[in-house]
Amino acid sequence: MMVEWLIAVPVMLTLGLGFFQASELLVARLALRHALFEAARAGSVSNANAQAIVQGLADGLSPWLFGSQGTSEVVAARLKSRAQVLLGRSSGWIELRQHSPTTASFSDWGEPARDDSGPLNQGRQIAFDALPTEYRLRQPASGASSATGLQGGAPVGRASGQSLADANLLVLELTYGVPVRVPFAGSILLSTLRTMDGCGSGLSIAAWGGGCRYYNAIGLGGQPAPRIPVRVHVAIRMQSPARIQGSLLESR
């Protein structure tokens, strides 16, 4: 009987800890998707401005990262979350990308940027208010793609592979390094993922590149603080003209 318990207990303990680790990653994924949606929503009404997107991301992450009760705690949590996002982006374990509109989207469908007072000094924008009336009429600057043809009766640009409606979609990707907190099971999962991604355990320059920077992340105290990369995507229709100036495309 004692031998059976000695065999069963470690197995059950490992399975239990593995369940907690998997649950933590699932909760993290849901929280990250919510935060990225908040970022996309902020960008959709602010001309896809990078500062607005990053601030929306930080505000969306604050309930998961710090929690809050009451107005004063909400404000404090958002300030701490913005500092955390700034640290994560500079350290490499938070990566935020804009997949649409692309630079090719602005080449095909862009026009000189303007606001209510008239043309701006520089930059280009993609008109979102042209969709109801010019969706099938406006032609892309690079010419319509004969290979792709029409999408819903609308021309598709050769350069971007997008119709005007596609170019008005703000598509964001977030990769966030989730810290490993569950003992034993977290270390096993981390070691498995690191091996699968071909990342060594050292902190060489080669190991720092690509996804390895998450596994080999360093904490504020200079000690190893490995993270597991979790990637989410969100797409939302623009509610203002997307502008290339000040967007994430310029900050790459």
N, C-alpha and C positions, 0 to 999 in steps of 0.2 A: 504493500500500500504506500509506504513512504517513497519507494522508487518511482511509483506512478505519479505521485504528487511532484516529485522533483523534476519529472519530465514535463508534466502538464502545466505547472505554474509558469515557467519561463515562456512557454508557447502562448498561453492565455494572456500573459502580461504584454508580450510583444504585439499580439493582435489588438489588445485594448488600446495600447499607446498608438498603434498604427491607425486605429479608428479615429482617435483624437487628432492626429496629425492630418489625416484626410479631411476631417471636418473643418479644421482650421483653414486649410487651403480652399475648401468650398466656400466658406464664409468670406474669405479674402477675395475670391473671384466675384462673388455677388457685390461686395462693397466696392470693388474696383470698377465694376461695370456701372454701378450707380454713379460713382464719382466721375467717370469718363462721360456719362450722359450729361451730368451737370456741366462739365467742361464744354461739351459740344453745344449744349443749349446756350451757354454764355457766348460762345463763338458765333453762333448762328445769328444773333441779334447785334453783334459788334463787328461786322465785316471780317469775320474769321481772324480777329486780332489775337496774336499769341499771348499777350499779357492777360487779356480777358479769359482766354482758354485755361492758362495755367492757374489763374486765381480761382476760376470755377472748379478746376480739378482739386485744388487744395481745400476749398470750402466743402466739396462733396466728400472728401476723405476724412474731414474732421470728426464726424460722429463715430467712425470706425477706429480712428487712431486714438482719440482722446475722450470722446463722450462729453456730454454737457447736460446741465440742468439749469434752466433759467437763462435770461438774456445775457447777463455778464459772463457766465461760463461759456456760452456759445461764442461770444466775441473772442474770449481768451483762447478757446479751442481752435478757432479759425486762424488766429495769429500764429499759434504753435504749429498748426498744420501747414501754413504757408512757409514757415521756416523749414519744416521737415521736407517739403517738396523741393525747396531751393537746395537743401543739402543733398537730397537724393539725386537730383538732376546733375549737380556739380560732381557728385561722387560716382555717377554712372549706374546706379541701381534703380533709377527711374528714367525711362525713355518714352518720350511723347512724340509721335509722328503724325503728319497730315498726309493722307493718301489721296484725298480729293478735296477741293480742286488741286491739280498739279500745275507745275509751270507750263506744261503743254496745254492744260485747260485754258490758261490765260492767253496762250499764243493763239488758240483757236477761237475762243469766245470772249476774250478781254476787250475792253474799250477804255479810253482815258478815264481815270477816276474822277468822280465828281460828288458833290453833296448838294444840299438844298440851296447853297449860295452860288453854286456854279462849279466849273472845273477846278480840280486840285492841282498843286504844283507838279506832282509827279505820281507815278504808280499807275496800275491798271486795275480794273474791277470787272466782275462778271455780273451783269444785270439780272437780278432775280425777278423783277417785276415784268420782264419781257416774256415770261413763260406763258401766260394766258393768251397773248395775242401773236407772239412771234415764234412759238415753239417749233412750228413746222416750216416757217418762212425764212428765218435767219440762217445764213450759210456760214460755216466755219472758215476762218482765214486761210487755213491750209488746204481747203477744198474738202468736199465730201468723200469719204472712203468708199470706194467701189467694192472692196472686199467685204466690209462689214454691212454695207447697205444702210437701210433706214431702220430706226428703232421707233416703233409706234408711229411711223410716217414722218419722223424727224431725221434730218441729216446727221451723220456722225463724222466728226473731224478726223482727218488722217493723222495729225500729230498726236492728238490726245486719245483717240478711240472712244470719245464721249460725245453724246448729244448735249444740247444746251441744258436739258433737265438733269443729266448726269453731272455736268459741271457745277450745278447748283446744289449738289449734295456735299455736305461737310462730313468726310470720313476720317475718323481719328483712330489711332492705335496706341495703346498704353501697355508698356511692359514694366512691371513693378516687382522688385525683389522683396518677397515676403520673408521676414526673419524666421529662423527655425527655433521654436521654443519647446517643443515636446522632446524630452530626453529619449535617447536610444533609438526610437522609431524615426525621429527626425534625422538623426545622424545616418541611419541606414538609407533612408530615402535620399538624403543629400549625396551620400557617397555613390549611390546607384545612378542618380541623374548626372553627377559629375563625370562618371565613367562613360555613360551613354553619349554625352556630349563631347567626349574626348578632352576633358579638362584635367590637367594635373592638379595636385594638391598644393604645389608651390605657388609663389607669388611672382613669377617671372613676367616679363613684359609680354611674352607670347600668351601666357595663361590669362593675362588681364583682358585680352581682346575678346570680342564677340560675347557669347553668353557666359563665358568663364568669369567675367568680372562680377557676376552675381554670386557665384559659388566662392569666390576668393575676396569678397568684400571685406573692408576694414572698418571697424567701429571708431567712434570718436576718441577712444583711449588708445588707439593704435593696435588693438588686439583684433584677431580674426573674428568677423561677424558674418558668417555665411548666410546667404539668402537664396530662396528658390524663385526663379523668374515665373511670373504669371502674366499671360498676355490676354488682353480683351480688345474688342473692336466695337465701335458705335458709328452709325450713320444717321444724319439728321438733315432735313431740308433747310437751306439757308433762308433766313427771314430778313436779310439785308444784303446788299451787294458784297460779295466776297472780294477782298482786296489782297493783292500779293504783297504790298508794302505793309510791314509790321506783322506778317503772318509767320507761322511756324516754318514755312518754306524758306524764309530768309534767315532763320536762326539755326539751320542745319549746319 
